[in-house]
Amino acid sequence: MTAQAGEPSLAGLRTVVTGASSGIGREIAVAFAAAGARVGIGFHRSAVAARGLAEELGGGVHPLLQNDLSTADGCAAIVDDAFATLEHVDVWVNNAGADVLTGEARNWPEERKLDALLDVDLKSTIRCSRLVAARMTRGGCIINIGWDHATIDGMAGDNPELFAAVKAGVLGFSKSFARSVAPDIRVNVLCPGWVETAYGQGVDRAFYDKIAAATPLRRWGTPQDIAAAAVWLASPAAAFITGQAINVNGGTVG
């Protein structure tokens, strides 16, 4: 897979995408590989999906990195594995996140949901960012995943309150960390809006249409929209961008 004419190129870059077996992470991995990068495919439980993605992207070229990022040991292990298999890492995407909206998890008690979000979405972002930055060479890039509602006016509801609080933590950490590791490494945050992941595909149609109508571009986002923004942030075209949160949400501002 190669970048098309006029598209950003990541040729020769070695990258890692955590939570790459499905959803936004999968599409980021696909887009990075298409732009010429060698991609370490981070995953936890979805081994079949991760192997399928690796085969789709080019067999043994893109290594599988299986670890539980809800623990400090798991974060250290995936960073060690990444540098062992890729030799060096140019771009690291902290995409892994706890799913508390679908399947069995949607019925978890609130404290369990909060713990899962803190462990995976926030703590692993902090841990992996620090561990990777300590071993990256000058010119490295870290991309963290936030949420647009944590940067604008929030959203009512039990789950949104938890998610916004955790993603606001990702945003605050990333802005400070960008200063700590500058000028050697760039750190930015992508903040998706309403995106057609598993959750978005399963919502009530009336709610789906309401969100689309309230979005200036009159549609939900796709994982490919987020992936395209990630490729740009990792490319030389964004070489003067750091410490920023970029909303990829079709123009919603409140």
C-alpha positions, 0 to 999 in steps of 0.5 A: 500500500502506498500514498497516492499523489498529493497525499501526505507521505509517511514513507519509511516511518515506523509507527505504533497504533494502540487499540488498532484491531477495530474502529478508529484505531484500525483505520489509522493503522490502515491509513498509516500503512497506505502512506508508507509507514511500517505499523506496529498493531497494538491490541489486547484481546482481539487477536483474530482481528489484529492478525487479519489486519496485519495480513491485509496490510502486508503479512509480516511487515507490520508486527503485532503488539499484544499487551494489556494497557490497563496496567503499568507493566502492560504499558512498559511491555508494549513499548519494549516490544515496539522498540524490539520489533521495529528497532525505533519508533517515529510516531506513536498513536495512543488510541486504545480506549476502554469501551464502556458503551457497548456489550456487557460493559454498558451495564457495569456499575459507574465506578467500574466504568470510571476505573476502566476509563482512567486506566486505559484512556488516561493512565496508558496515554501518560505512561506510554507517552513518557516511556516512548518519548524517553527513547524516541529520537529528535523529530518524533511524534506522539498523537493522543486521542481526546474527545471534542466534548471535552474541549467545547461545552460538554455533554449531559449524562452519566457516561458523557460526564465520565468520558469528558472528565477522562479525555479532559485529562488527556488534553491537559497532560498532552499540552503540558507534555508537549512543552516538556519534550519540545523541541525534540518531539511533537505531541498533539491531540485529535478530538473526534466528534460523533463518529460511526464506530460500533456505538454510532452504528447501533444508536437509534435512527432518530438520534442518529439523524438528530446528530447529523442535522446538528452538525454543520457538515450534516453527517456523522464522521467516519473512522477514515476522517480521523485517520486522515487527520492523524496521517497529516499530524504525523507528516512533515506538513505538520512539523510546526504543530505541537501542543494542539487539540484538533477537533475532527467533528464536522464543525460542531462548536457547541 
